[in-house]
Amino acid sequence: MNTPRRENRSIAYPGLFPVLFRGARMQCPRCGDDTLYQRWNIFKNHCEACGYGFEDREGNCWFFLYSTTAALTGLFVILMLLWKPHDILLGRLVLGTASACVIALSLPMRKGIALALEFVTETRGSNLLLYKDSEQENKPE
């Protein structure tokens, strides 16, 4: 069985769930062959395998990052309301430390998922535009 060449594999749209899984693993959403980061939470300029730009799209990830941070904070507030520790000071310390660690340590993964969602919307939008343009070209006048 022949394996597809790298160029063809990197251009084809792989589907929603594989792209999101690649983002969660902090790999390129287009090809999955390269990592997203050069250091912790600092994007590379582009993918070495397929050339997809990461750093150019970083600004599009902010809404997703803010909303997921708010959701995680909300979960910890609910946990704080439901959990009744024997020692209030120790409970606040444990919960505050746990929430800061979860939010900070999940940041690169959440940013990877945001970049994957950006890739999905970018790819589907361009496919829809190409479909509409080709449909209009075939239409008799």
N, C-alpha and C positions, 0 to 999 in steps of 0.2 A: 504494500500500500504506500503510495507516494505521499509525502508530507507537503503541505502547501509552502510556498516560498514565504519568507518573512514579510516582503513588501505587500503581498496580497492579504496576508493574515492581519496586518496592522491597519489596513484601510477598511476592511469589512466591519460592519457594526455587529458586535458580539451578542447583544441582547441586554435587557435591563438588569437581571439578577447577576450575571457574570460581571458586568461593569460595577455594580454596587459592591460585590464581593471583592473585586480588585481594589476598589477604594478603601474598603475596610481593612484590607491587608496592606494598605499604603503602597500600592503599586500603580503603575500607569493605567488609567482607565481604558485607554485605546488598545494597547497591546498586552499589558500585564508583564512585560519583560524587564522593566526597570523600576527602581524605587522612586518615590516622590520627593524624598528629602535628602539634602546634603548634610544637614545636621538636624537636631531635634527641632521640629516645627518650622524649619526654614526650607522652602521649596527649592528644588533645582530649577534652572532656567527652562530646561526641556528634557524630554525623554531621549536617552541616548540610542534607543532601539528604533523608535518610529518618528521622533522629532516633534511630538505633541508638546506644546508649550504649557508649562505649569505656572510659572511666575506671573505671566500675563493675566492669568485667570484668578489669581489669589483674591482680588477685590470682590469677585462675585461670590465668594464663600462666606462673607461676613454675616449675612442674614441668617444662613443656616447655623453658623456657630453661635450667634446670639440666641436664636430660638432654642437650640439644644441645651445651651447653658441655662436658660430660663427653665426649661423642662426638668433638667437635673436638679436645679435649685428647688423647684416646686416639689419634686419627690422627696428631697431631704427635709423640706418644711413639713410635709405630711408625716414623714417618719418621726420628726421631732414632736409633732402633736400627738402621735399615737404611742410613742415609747415613753414610759415613765421610769427613769432610772432611780435607783436608791439615792445616789449622790448627784445632785443637779449639776454641780460644777464639773465633775468627772464626765457626766453625760454630755454636757455642752462641749467639753474638750474633745471627747471621742467623736461626736457627730460633726463638729466643725473640721477636725482634722480629716476625717473620712470624706467629707464633701469636697474639701479643697483638693485632696489627692485624686478623687474620682474625676473631678472637672479638669484638673491640670493634666493628668496622665492620659485621659481619653481625647485630649485636644488634637493630636496628630491624626488619630483614627477618624474623628469627626470631620476634620478638615479634608481628609482623603475621600470620605463619603460625599462631602459637599462638592469636591472637584469631579467626582464620578457623576453626580447629578447634573452638574454643569455640562459635562460631556454628553450625557443622554439628551438633555434639552437642545444642545447645539446640534447634535447629529440628527435628531428627529426633525427639528425645524428645517435644517438644510435639505433633508430628504423630502419633506413636504413641499418646499419651494421648488426643488428639481422636478417633482412629479407634476406640479401645476404648470411649470414652464414647458415641459415636454408635452403636456396635454394641450396647451394652447398652440404649440407649433404644429401638431397633427390636425388641428381643427381647420376645416375648409372655410374660406372666407366668402 
